[in-house]
Amino acid sequence: MASTQEIDVDTAEGVWTVVTRTSTYLLDFDEMTLLRAPGVGSSEDENWAVSELRRDSEDIPLLGVKSCRVGESAQFWVRAADDPDVRTWRITTPVVSIERIS
């Protein structure tokens, strides 16, 4: 749909894909969820290893976006799916592309 260079920190609606060097993230601001698909990135560079993270390929509660800009590592504020009192950052490898899909 609409490619962009950045997701504004005040974004409150829509569904977005963020492709990094090693993974693809699906951010759903309507449902406030984040899903990481590891290994579904755009890099064939062996210098970028795919890390396994807890809750990969599962929706986890998204609290907000601290930064998400092409060329930089994105930072997502999330809540642990199994413990609502635990909050943490998801910091990505450099972002390659951002697209709003709905």
Secondary structure, 3 states (H helix, E strand, C coil): CEEECECCCCCCCCEEEEEECCEEEEEECCCCEEEEEECCCCCCCCCCCCCCCCCCCCCEEEEEEEECEECCEEEEEEEECCEEEEEEEEEEEEEEEEEECC
